[in-house]
Amino acid sequence: MNDTDRQICTGPWDGPGSEPGAVAPPIYQTSLFAKPSFAEFVRQQAAEHENFVYSRGSNPTVAFLEERLALLERGETAKCFASGMGAIGAVLAGLLRSGEHVLFVNTIYGPTLELADHLERFGIEHTVLADPAGDVAEHIRANTALIYVESPGTMLMKVVDLPGLAALARERGIRTVMDNTWSTPLFQKPLAAGVDLVVHSLTKYIGGHSDVLGGAVIGSRNTVDELFHRGHQLFGAVMSALEASLVLRGLRTLPVRMEQHQHNALRVIDYLRARSEVLAVHHPHAEHDPDEELITTQFSGFSGLVSFELRQGTFERVSRFVDALTLFRIGPSWGGYESLVTSPVRPDDESGPVSRPGLIRLSVGLEGARSQLEDLDRGFAALAG
Ligand SMILES: *Cc1c(COP(=O)(O)O)cnc(C)c1O
């Protein structure tokens, strides 16, 4: 993690209308901005992405967050949304047209694929190449307009060669989108690897306190502006000023939180790898040599979302383990201050959507690593009992 990024996260507010010396940004809790003349109103409304006219378009508090996110990802500009899915929906529905094809690479966040299924009815096709080491070129079709990638991927945390993928897509005139929620911009910068657009769920690490939902799209001004009207304003998944201020608060402690998540996660990984009940641990740090080029060129750190597989995995054994934990709480989402546990394994289909019958996912929070390991001891003790 570099000092430039720390500066961006903690730097002072100097946006429009702020009182000099205020260390927190003003919350512009207003739905509209009245203009001094009708001619001025007409002029500003014709370019709403550059002017504050109506808060379904732009709002100064939200714009301040957008500026910080663009700086962190080294993108030209950013647009925030009411949720990560708001951002992803805007990208897919805002950039694609009927007859075009999307190739998803790696294991992808479930609702993103459900949305892609829904878009089939509007003539937008998709296929999934779940193996991150698979031959991408072989899966590209004549009508492929977008390659959408997650790295590390959902649930199994496998890493994709991003520069390779971006170069291959660029040669063929195909746009690339990367969901960078797992790493945050502090630990991975996909735009620098040649990817065209980055999406985030701000609900996870960037918000960081499990009290706000949000999403963002970051990239070139041309592409984000293209999304602004169709994908943002017309679909209306808009972030409010109040939510933006909560995400900005999260941003200020993002560097220290990510260091602590990483520290704790590496302890948890070492612990899990030493347990005989564990078949595999999934996390870039567990599965790659830290000196491997794939890792050194793409990551400057690792977040605290880890999964592992129990031997002889069944819904019953996964439940016994999960139910014995007291510090790791059972729930969806991840990336907050608190440790969480979940699993894709279901009683009716023991393999779950990723075909791993003993898979358990941990969001390693900010508590002391010793208490986290003691809690995992409880889970393994319950398996033996
Ligand atoms: C949570 C999540 C999303 C969706 O974000 P929401 O804020 O819940 O809409 C997208 N991608 C990944 C990888 C996520 O974990």
The ligand as a Gaussian input file, in Angstrom:
#p B3LYP/6-31G(d) Opt

LIG

0 1
 C      -21.760000      -7.957000      -2.870000
 C      -21.139000      -8.050000      -4.198000
 C      -21.698000      -7.418000      -5.301000
 C      -23.032000      -6.702000      -5.238000
 O      -22.998000      -5.603000      -4.397000
 P      -24.302000      -5.063000      -3.597000
 O      -23.783000      -3.812000      -2.978000
 O      -24.696000      -6.126000      -2.632000
 O      -25.356000      -4.833000      -4.616000
 C      -21.033000      -7.485000      -6.501000
 N      -19.874000      -8.150000      -6.621000
 C      -19.307000      -8.787000      -5.585000
 C      -18.027000      -9.507000      -5.788000
 C      -19.920000      -8.760000      -4.342000
 O      -19.385000      -9.408000      -3.332000

